[in-house]
Amino acid sequence: MNTTKRQLVEHVRESNAIESIYDYSGPLFIRHMRAAKLVERSARLGHMTHPLEIHRILLPELGGFRRCAVEVVSRVDGEVVEAKQMPSHLRVPALMSDWDRAAMRWHEFV
């Protein structure tokens, strides 16, 4: 089943809303749509898109894995209900190597 353009637009809008981004015509939205189309097309062909490929489209200025600490915060009505510190940026390359191996095993399995 193919994903419609309308479905991709809705996905990108919802995804951006998580980051409080509500610009639906600017460069970030256009890049996000391009990345969503790549993921959808690749999945239709039975291929998995690596997160770095997605990030190269979304944020080409970053050029790789993050180099800073990240905290993910969940809010309800503006109030913080949960905050989680993500793994250190120093661990990200090794964690992504683990992810690559697991993804390849999964892909071979299906």
DAGINOR-V394466 format. One line per field, one symbol per residue. ss: DSSP state (A for helix, B for strand, O for the rest). psi: psi as a letter, one per 30 degrees, with the letter a starting at -180 (. if undefined). burial: I if it has 9 or more other C-alpha atoms within 8 Angstrom, else O. A space follows every 50 residues. Layout:
# DAGINOR-V394466
ss->???
psi->???
burial->???
This chain:
# DAGINOR-V394466
ss->OOOOAAAAAAAAAAAAAAOOOOOOOOAAAAAAAAAAAAAAAAAAOOOOOO AAAAAAAAOOOOOOOOOOOOBBBBBBOOBBBBBBBOOOAAAAAAAAAAAA AAAAAAAAAO
psi->kkkleeeeeeeeeeeeeeghjgjgfleeeeeeeeeeeeeeeeeegglkkk eeeefeeeiffegallglkkkkkkkkhfkkfkkkkllkfffeeeeeeeee eeeeeeeee.
burial->OOOOOOOIIOOIIOOIIOOOOOOOOOOOIIIIIIIIIIIIOIIIOOOOIO OOOIIIIIOOOOOOIOOOIOOOIOIOOOOIOOIOOOOIIOOIOOOOOOOO OOOOOOOOOO
